Amino acid sequence: MGFFNKIFGGGGNEGKKETSADRILRVIKEKTTTECVTLIPSKGTTKPWESKIGGMPYMPKGFDYPYEEAGSTVVTEGQAPAVAESVAAGPFAGLDGGTTTVPSAATGEAVEQVEERKLLPLRFLAQVNFSEMPPLDGFPTKGILQFYIAGENAHGLNFENPEEQKGFRVIYHEEVVEDETALLSVLPTEGVEYPDGFPVDGELRLNFEKSSMPMGGGDYRFDKLLLDAYNEANPDARVASLDRAPEDELDKVYDQLDMGGHRMGGYPFFTQLDPREYHQELKENSILLFQLDSDETDDYKIVWGDSGVCNFFIRPENLAKRDFSRVLYHWDCY
């Protein structure tokens, strides 16, 4: 039978010659494959302490709901930065009409006027209850990690300082109380008018699946990895730079390294550039804390601009200390 298979092409992949792209992929996987947890949204209601996208977050009584802070909005070229006093502390402070408005900064120079508006409560994006998630090296095994972002069009994105939690907030509740009478049941965002286009609409349950993955093309470290892998896989045809390698071989490698999807840990996906690439300090955020991709099914829709993706990164030492006060937040789209 083997003889006829060789003649007529049957017998599956037996005897298939390993291509250069196959060898490159094998090197990349051997060098970089790491564990991650895939996040799987599904339509359904949840308890306040359960893992979810959208819906009602976990808010113990006395919880200080996060608000935008002055300077959190992205302004266009020629505008002055927005400045304002902080809103009052306390659960849902500032929704009584006394919220501080945001005037344009006094620079002494003629600038385009920044529109005044109230500092609004951030919108709840997602939360993960680690007791529901498969264990992942370095990550907590208990507690709830929450992600809040601004409801305006840029969703709190800060190009100048993406670690400054003014237009977004990451909050960790180490101890969790599963008693709805001890929790707040009303969001301060109810009745607040936001621009259209928030990435999530409604509530989705989050399910988990332990997985693993190699580094892919979006990561700022990938080009060097790919060059090294190419030269290791082709020792008799080494090149000094990727532009000297056969483009069709590299395309075959990229095509088999799809980094999209929702996950914690592993490697990120970007539609544009890795924000860490040109900032040495940001490169210290080496752990993908949370990624939420655009995703549309018959049951739900998650959309970041034009089919974009959102990422949160953290430094290993801060994750070890369970310190989420300094996290890199980024999202981009096509």
Legacy VTK file of the C-alpha trace (Angstrom):
# vtk DataFile Version 3.0
C-alpha trace
ASCII
DATASET POLYDATA
POINTS 334 float
0.000 0.000 0.000
2.832 2.373 0.796
4.162 1.987 -2.769
0.825 3.032 -4.312
0.462 5.870 -1.803
3.783 7.274 -2.947
2.656 7.060 -6.595
-0.856 8.445 -6.225
-0.297 10.847 -3.329
-2.338 9.025 -0.692
-1.422 8.160 2.872
-1.781 11.602 4.479
1.433 13.441 5.422
3.717 10.411 5.586
6.996 11.151 3.873
6.214 14.884 3.538
9.408 16.881 3.345
9.879 19.536 6.023
10.011 22.963 4.397
12.055 25.958 5.493
8.895 27.551 6.924
8.215 24.358 8.909
11.731 24.466 10.361
11.419 28.168 11.244
8.089 27.558 12.993
9.554 24.649 14.919
12.425 26.831 16.190
10.033 29.642 17.201
7.777 27.218 19.079
10.709 25.556 20.838
12.095 28.905 21.990
8.938 30.769 22.989
5.937 28.510 23.666
4.398 29.404 27.009
1.179 28.715 28.889
-1.818 31.028 28.765
-5.527 30.950 29.544
-7.987 31.435 26.709
-11.070 33.459 27.658
-14.298 32.252 26.074
-17.297 34.630 26.242
-20.796 33.233 26.224
-24.211 34.788 26.504
-25.655 34.519 30.003
-26.312 36.258 33.282
-23.850 36.169 36.175
-23.584 36.820 39.865
-21.700 40.034 40.780
-18.584 38.067 41.821
-18.378 35.867 38.731
-16.057 36.343 35.751
-17.666 38.428 33.021
-17.500 41.053 30.321
-19.875 43.956 30.970
-22.842 43.660 33.286
-22.729 44.316 37.025
-19.220 44.345 38.534
-18.282 43.180 41.995
-18.722 46.249 44.255
-18.564 45.733 48.038
-20.398 48.356 50.083
-18.020 51.269 50.622
-16.423 50.693 47.209
-15.105 53.900 45.620
-16.236 53.616 42.047
-13.505 54.881 39.671
-13.926 58.158 37.807
-12.014 59.818 35.046
-9.236 62.061 36.303
-8.109 65.369 34.846
-6.074 64.964 31.688
-7.434 61.530 30.909
-8.921 62.429 27.552
-7.013 62.346 24.287
-6.874 65.852 22.757
-6.090 66.756 19.203
-3.034 68.661 18.065
-3.278 72.357 18.955
-5.429 71.800 22.020
-4.351 72.380 25.590
-4.453 69.519 28.102
-7.613 69.326 30.172
-7.238 70.107 33.873
-9.649 69.854 36.800
-9.854 69.191 40.496
-10.464 65.599 41.553
-14.039 64.521 42.162
-15.133 63.862 45.706
-14.289 60.462 47.176
-16.902 57.902 48.118
-19.273 55.530 46.361
-20.669 57.154 43.229
-19.488 60.613 44.275
-20.159 63.473 41.896
-23.420 62.306 40.341
-25.460 64.885 42.263
-24.691 67.592 39.750
-21.647 68.828 41.619
-19.074 67.082 39.472
-16.140 69.329 38.593
-16.074 70.520 34.989
-12.918 70.423 32.895
-11.694 73.831 31.601
-8.883 74.288 29.121
-5.449 74.802 30.618
-4.119 78.344 30.973
-0.854 78.275 29.078
-0.539 81.947 28.257
-0.673 81.043 24.571
-3.531 81.169 22.126
-4.839 77.584 21.804
-8.007 75.966 20.612
-10.592 75.891 23.395
-11.193 72.466 24.956
-14.864 71.721 25.428
-15.910 71.732 29.060
-17.550 68.610 30.393
-18.003 66.716 33.618
-15.580 64.094 34.816
-17.613 60.961 34.282
-17.520 57.582 35.991
-15.467 55.047 34.089
-17.351 52.214 32.441
-16.973 48.640 33.575
-15.259 46.517 30.939
-14.568 43.102 32.464
-13.539 41.151 35.553
-11.876 37.810 36.232
-12.458 35.775 39.373
-9.207 33.821 39.691
-10.850 31.064 41.704
-12.784 30.192 38.520
-9.730 30.299 36.232
-7.210 27.488 35.686
-3.988 28.304 37.578
-1.476 30.313 35.548
2.114 30.779 36.672
2.575 34.121 38.439
-1.112 35.028 38.469
-3.275 35.060 41.615
-5.310 31.976 42.431
-8.011 33.927 44.264
-9.573 37.371 44.193
-11.205 39.433 41.446
-9.339 41.598 38.948
-11.419 44.327 37.307
-10.883 46.562 34.279
-12.598 49.955 33.861
-12.125 52.354 30.941
-13.453 55.775 29.970
-16.700 55.896 28.056
-15.567 58.588 25.607
-14.482 57.752 22.078
-10.808 57.084 22.900
-11.825 54.934 25.919
-9.148 56.515 28.137
-6.233 55.798 25.821
-3.210 57.938 26.746
-0.436 57.980 24.150
1.891 60.064 26.329
1.722 57.867 29.421
-0.177 54.594 28.871
0.563 53.487 32.449
-1.142 56.461 34.085
-4.526 55.340 35.372
-6.523 58.476 34.658
-8.713 57.271 31.806
-8.735 53.667 32.972
-8.410 51.703 36.201
-7.354 48.188 37.159
-8.691 47.134 40.564
-7.924 43.972 42.517
-10.193 42.642 45.267
-8.110 40.069 47.112
-10.948 38.916 49.340
-14.338 38.189 47.790
-17.672 38.219 49.601
-20.320 36.114 47.883
-23.273 37.806 49.577
-25.369 40.164 47.462
-26.664 41.982 50.560
-23.073 43.119 51.229
-22.656 44.465 47.692
-23.727 47.595 45.855
-26.382 46.892 43.250
-26.549 50.123 41.218
-23.921 51.361 38.785
-23.166 55.097 38.791
-23.074 54.934 34.997
-26.826 54.363 34.796
-28.467 57.391 33.198
-25.132 58.951 32.195
-24.840 59.882 28.536
-21.714 58.586 26.788
-20.729 58.742 23.111
-21.750 55.732 21.091
-19.258 53.008 20.367
-18.372 51.382 23.688
-16.643 48.059 22.866
-19.090 45.847 24.758
-22.856 45.976 24.962
-24.590 43.998 27.664
-23.308 41.143 29.801
-21.284 38.080 28.843
-20.129 35.200 30.999
-16.415 34.369 30.830
-15.314 30.746 30.567
-11.705 29.524 30.633
-9.471 27.045 28.853
-5.820 26.361 29.704
-3.686 26.561 26.609
-0.211 27.400 25.288
1.133 29.494 22.431
4.353 30.690 20.771
5.275 34.324 20.196
3.665 35.909 17.144
4.277 38.731 14.723
2.760 41.562 16.768
5.264 41.392 19.624
8.105 43.934 19.347
10.618 41.112 19.968
9.404 38.992 17.081
11.528 40.366 14.226
14.770 39.463 16.001
13.322 36.074 16.941
12.275 35.431 13.338
15.694 36.381 11.988
17.453 34.095 14.468
14.996 31.280 13.717
15.450 31.691 9.979
19.229 31.485 10.266
19.040 28.502 12.611
16.674 26.701 10.230
18.798 27.596 7.191
22.428 27.401 8.355
23.717 27.278 4.774
21.738 30.329 3.659
22.073 32.751 6.577
20.966 36.371 6.098
21.886 39.582 7.901
18.349 40.993 7.904
14.804 39.829 7.230
14.541 41.808 3.997
17.117 39.422 2.556
15.069 36.322 3.421
12.543 34.875 0.919
9.320 36.779 1.462
7.074 33.818 0.662
8.730 31.717 3.397
8.243 34.467 5.975
4.613 34.911 4.921
3.986 31.207 5.548
5.374 31.635 9.072
3.234 34.699 9.807
0.121 32.960 8.475
0.473 30.151 11.022
0.960 32.414 14.041
-2.474 33.926 14.683
-2.327 35.962 17.898
-5.930 37.151 17.960
-8.443 36.202 20.641
-9.156 36.831 24.321
-6.651 35.643 26.930
-4.539 36.149 30.011
-0.838 35.371 29.759
0.857 34.347 26.547
1.657 36.889 23.831
-0.256 39.902 22.494
-1.871 40.798 19.219
-1.918 44.294 17.701
-3.477 45.713 14.567
-0.812 48.426 14.468
2.436 48.505 16.489
3.439 47.198 19.904
3.438 50.351 22.108
6.461 48.993 24.001
8.711 48.939 20.930
10.107 52.471 21.150
9.950 53.025 24.924
12.552 51.209 26.972
10.676 51.670 30.248
7.468 50.235 28.817
9.318 47.085 27.760
9.415 46.119 31.445
5.687 45.323 31.072
6.474 41.856 29.791
3.362 40.011 31.010
0.107 40.112 29.078
-2.345 40.636 31.900
-5.527 40.702 29.826
-6.426 40.840 26.127
-9.894 41.465 24.738
-10.203 41.217 20.963
-13.018 42.243 18.623
-15.357 39.294 18.295
-18.775 38.972 16.693
-21.087 35.962 16.879
-24.838 35.379 16.623
-25.060 35.892 20.403
-22.802 38.876 21.099
-20.547 41.558 19.684
-17.282 43.030 20.989
-15.887 45.801 18.810
-12.847 48.036 19.333
-13.170 50.747 16.685
-12.575 49.127 13.314
-12.024 45.495 14.383
-9.346 46.361 16.932
-7.970 44.782 20.089
-7.318 45.868 23.683
-4.335 44.837 25.829
-3.246 45.324 29.436
0.378 44.559 30.438
2.156 44.429 33.796
5.672 44.121 35.172
6.472 40.682 36.676
7.497 42.181 40.027
4.221 44.117 40.298
2.182 41.036 39.471
4.081 39.102 42.134
3.200 41.813 44.688
-0.417 41.932 43.450
0.171 45.627 42.785
-2.016 46.716 39.866
-1.500 50.462 40.278
0.958 50.552 37.361
-0.387 48.752 34.305
0.125 49.498 30.611
-3.216 49.947 28.805
-3.438 50.059 25.021
-5.914 49.465 22.242
-5.727 49.966 18.504
-7.673 49.134 15.372
-7.322 48.962 11.596
LINES 1 335
334 0 1 2 3 4 5 6 7 8 9 10 11 12 13 14 15 16 17 18 19 20 21 22 23 24 25 26 27 28 29 30 31 32 33 34 35 36 37 38 39 40 41 42 43 44 45 46 47 48 49 50 51 52 53 54 55 56 57 58 59 60 61 62 63 64 65 66 67 68 69 70 71 72 73 74 75 76 77 78 79 80 81 82 83 84 85 86 87 88 89 90 91 92 93 94 95 96 97 98 99 100 101 102 103 104 105 106 107 108 109 110 111 112 113 114 115 116 117 118 119 120 121 122 123 124 125 126 127 128 129 130 131 132 133 134 135 136 137 138 139 140 141 142 143 144 145 146 147 148 149 150 151 152 153 154 155 156 157 158 159 160 161 162 163 164 165 166 167 168 169 170 171 172 173 174 175 176 177 178 179 180 181 182 183 184 185 186 187 188 189 190 191 192 193 194 195 196 197 198 199 200 201 202 203 204 205 206 207 208 209 210 211 212 213 214 215 216 217 218 219 220 221 222 223 224 225 226 227 228 229 230 231 232 233 234 235 236 237 238 239 240 241 242 243 244 245 246 247 248 249 250 251 252 253 254 255 256 257 258 259 260 261 262 263 264 265 266 267 268 269 270 271 272 273 274 275 276 277 278 279 280 281 282 283 284 285 286 287 288 289 290 291 292 293 294 295 296 297 298 299 300 301 302 303 304 305 306 307 308 309 310 311 312 313 314 315 316 317 318 319 320 321 322 323 324 325 326 327 328 329 330 331 332 333
